[in-house]
Amino acid sequence: IEKDTLHAELLVLLTLQIILLFKFKHTEEKAPWLASPLAIGIVCLFVALTRNNGIFLVVAALAVTAILASSKKLWVVLAGVVTACCVWQIVLLPLFGVTSEGPREALSMPAQIVAAHLYNELPLDEQDRLVLDKTCGNSLDDMKVTYNSDFADTSKGFLTIESGEDMATFLGAVAHISMQHPMRAISAALSTSYGTWYPFCYGTYHCEDHPFLNPIDDSGWANF
């Protein structure tokens, strides 16, 4: 079983856990252990660790679930998962001699959002362009030409982010252009990492024949 397959299976399990959590929240029935904060935390940890961008999905899922379920325990779980991931990346991996390629390894989705934005020739504010030029190695034109909606490695390869400050400014620019064209940004991000969840798609993380979801096809819902 490949890492991406395991990640997808864990994501299905996490979705089931959240559904069960809300199903039993307002009933007198005892919820199964699978829907407990501890069990959700364990699955979230593995979701975060099996893909570099998994932590973003976990943080969003746990935060929204904690708010909707009014659960303080889930906030504790969220803090624990983030702490564990930081310890893994900053302490344990270097301890065992595993070198990191820098913050850009966790930025597949944001890189694809930028590349899709450029590919579709959408307007960029001057400030956003300055930030993206700096954090993408002054290669925005190359990023536009080489954009592939299915795979993020090419787009991610242009990133020259080496510090937390660089990451913060880059993500700020990505958030700004995403708010201007939200559906296209969502489609670009999902097509990269979760394409096999879309209808009429086949293969492992490879998307074809889905014009209604393709971020580079103006006939689809992404054209908003």
Disulfide bonds with the S-S distance in Angstrom:
none
